[in-house]
Amino acid sequence: MSAMAPAPNTNPADGVFVHPQGLCDSNEVGAGTRIWAFAHVMAGARIGRDCNIGGGAFVEGGAELGDRVTVKNQVMIFDGVWIENDVFLGPGVIFTNDLRPRASIKRSWPDLLSTRVCDGATLGAGVIVVCGITIGHNAFAGAGAVLTTDVPDHALMAGNPARQHGWVCACGQRLDKALRCRCGRRYASSVSGVIELGPVRVREAG
């Protein structure tokens, strides 16, 4: 007769779920967050509410995640990375925090560089983020992109090094040349990228 699987490690006080084979050393994890097998959240990391930390992911102490962040399998989030709300990190996304790493030199702040990922951004599978940049609201980086510079709000990025290839809507669809989306939203140019104006009005017949 096969042995029964161990019961899930849950914390009824704040509703945090940690898989029996996951490891959470932080006491700053919001209610509704789930940490799956072989993921490791270190002490000092701050995780918001209703996040999903996939198998094999690593969140170092000093990293901060907002609410409703999706962290897929094998994502590496190091000290100094600040991720805001509703961000999607695809499988294998890697952040860095040292531009000149040497095994023989142990750097700490302020010699390391921080990175910010703003509300609603999406980083596709295998994206690499070179430290010291800001990724704008609702920006979208395609799979395998290597981000080396600041990314404007709603920018569509791809390649190595990543270059901009247009704009994306809050829904994830690419905008047309008039900065309109099939979902009905429309946008205009702004200092930070593009900004939503609201839905396109449909003229009534007659």
C-alpha positions in Angstrom: 0.0 0.0 0.0 1.5 3.3 -1.1 2.2 6.0 1.5 -0.1 9.0 1.6 1.2 12.4 0.4 1.9 14.8 3.2 -0.8 17.4 4.0 -0.3 20.8 2.5 1.5 23.4 4.6 -1.1 26.1 5.2 -1.4 29.0 7.5 -5.1 29.5 8.4 -4.3 32.8 10.1 -3.5 34.6 6.9 -4.6 32.1 4.2 -1.1 31.5 2.8 -0.6 28.1 1.1 2.9 26.6 1.0 3.3 23.2 -0.8 4.9 20.5 1.3 7.9 20.7 -0.9 8.0 24.5 -1.1 10.0 26.7 1.3 8.9 30.0 2.6 11.2 31.7 5.1 9.4 35.1 4.9 6.8 36.2 7.4 5.7 39.0 5.0 3.4 37.1 2.6 -0.1 38.3 1.9 -3.3 36.3 2.3 -4.3 34.1 -0.6 -0.8 33.7 -1.9 0.3 30.2 -3.0 3.8 28.9 -3.0 4.3 25.7 -5.0 6.7 22.7 -4.9 10.5 23.5 -4.9 9.8 27.3 -4.8 11.9 29.2 -2.3 10.9 32.6 -0.8 13.7 33.8 1.4 13.4 35.7 4.7 13.1 39.4 4.1 11.2 39.0 0.8 7.8 40.9 0.8 5.0 39.2 -1.1 1.5 40.8 -1.6 -1.9 39.2 -1.6 -3.2 36.6 -4.0 0.1 35.9 -5.7 1.0 32.6 -7.3 4.7 31.5 -7.0 5.3 28.6 -9.4 7.4 25.5 -8.9 11.2 26.1 -8.7 10.8 29.9 -8.5 13.2 31.8 -6.3 12.5 35.1 -4.5 15.5 36.5 -2.6 15.3 38.5 0.6 15.0 42.2 -0.3 12.7 41.5 -3.3 9.2 42.9 -3.2 6.1 41.7 -5.0 2.7 43.5 -5.1 -0.7 41.9 -5.2 -2.0 39.4 -7.7 1.5 38.7 -9.2 1.8 35.6 -11.3 5.3 34.0 -11.0 5.6 31.0 -13.3 8.0 28.1 -12.9 11.8 28.7 -12.5 11.6 32.5 -12.3 14.6 34.1 -10.5 13.8 37.3 -8.6 16.8 38.8 -6.7 17.3 41.4 -4.0 16.4 44.9 -5.3 13.7 43.8 -7.7 10.4 45.7 -7.1 7.4 44.2 -8.8 4.1 46.1 -8.6 0.5 44.7 -8.9 -1.0 42.4 -11.5 2.4 41.6 -13.2 2.8 38.3 -15.1 6.2 36.7 -15.1 6.4 33.8 -17.6 8.4 30.6 -17.1 12.2 31.1 -16.7 12.2 34.9 -16.4 15.5 36.0 -14.8 16.3 39.3 -13.1 19.7 40.5 -12.2 21.1 43.1 -9.7 24.8 43.3 -10.5 26.3 44.7 -13.7 29.8 43.6 -12.9 29.5 40.3 -11.0 32.7 38.5 -9.8 32.6 35.4 -7.6 35.5 36.9 -5.5 33.7 40.2 -4.9 30.6 40.3 -2.6 28.7 43.5 -3.4 25.9 45.0 -1.5 23.8 48.2 -1.7 24.5 50.8 -3.0 26.8 49.0 -5.4 23.9 46.9 -6.7 21.2 48.2 -9.0 17.4 48.0 -8.5 14.8 47.1 -11.1 11.1 48.1 -11.1 8.3 46.4 -13.0 5.2 48.5 -13.1 1.5 47.5 -12.7 0.1 45.2 -15.3 3.3 44.4 -17.2 3.9 41.0 -18.8 7.3 39.4 -19.3 7.1 36.3 -21.5 8.9 33.0 -21.1 12.7 33.2 -20.8 12.9 37.1 -20.6 16.1 38.4 -19.1 16.1 41.7 -17.3 19.4 43.6 -17.0 19.3 45.5 -13.7 18.8 49.2 -13.2 15.8 49.7 -15.5 12.1 50.4 -15.2 9.5 48.4 -17.1 6.4 50.5 -17.7 2.8 50.0 -16.9 1.2 47.3 -19.1 4.4 46.8 -21.1 4.7 43.5 -22.9 8.1 41.7 -23.5 7.9 38.7 -25.9 9.5 35.4 -25.1 13.3 35.4 -24.9 13.6 39.2 -24.9 16.7 40.7 -23.2 15.7 44.0 -21.6 18.6 46.4 -21.2 17.0 49.8 -21.1 13.8 51.4 -19.6 10.6 50.2 -21.3 7.8 52.8 -21.9 4.2 52.2 -20.7 2.3 49.8 -23.1 5.5 49.1 -25.2 5.8 45.8 -27.1 9.4 44.6 -26.8 11.2 41.7 -28.5 14.7 40.6 -29.4 18.2 40.6 -28.0 18.8 43.3 -27.1 15.1 44.1 -27.0 13.7 46.7 -29.3 10.2 48.2 -29.4 7.8 46.8 -32.0 4.7 48.8 -31.4 2.3 49.2 -28.5 -0.1 46.9 -26.6 -3.4 47.4 -25.0 -4.2 46.7 -21.3 -5.9 43.5 -22.6 -2.7 42.3 -24.2 -3.7 42.9 -27.9 -1.4 44.9 -30.2 -2.6 48.4 -31.0 -3.1 49.5 -34.6 -1.4 52.5 -36.1 -4.2 54.7 -34.8 -3.5 53.4 -31.3 -6.8 51.6 -31.1 -7.5 48.0 -29.9 -10.0 45.5 -31.1 -11.4 45.4 -27.5 -12.6 49.0 -28.0 -9.9 50.9 -26.0 -8.1 53.8 -27.6 -4.8 55.4 -26.7 -2.8 58.6 -27.3 0.9 59.3 -27.1 2.2 60.5 -23.7 5.6 61.3 -22.1 5.8 57.8 -20.6 4.6 55.9 -23.7 0.9 55.8 -24.5 -2.1 56.5 -22.3 -5.6 55.1 -22.4 -8.3 57.6 -23.5 -11.3 55.3 -23.1 -13.5 53.1 -25.4 -14.3 54.2 -29.0 -17.8 55.5 -29.3 -19.9 53.8 -31.9 -22.1 56.3 -33.9 -25.8 55.5 -33.9 -27.5 55.1 -37.3 -30.0 57.6 -38.4 
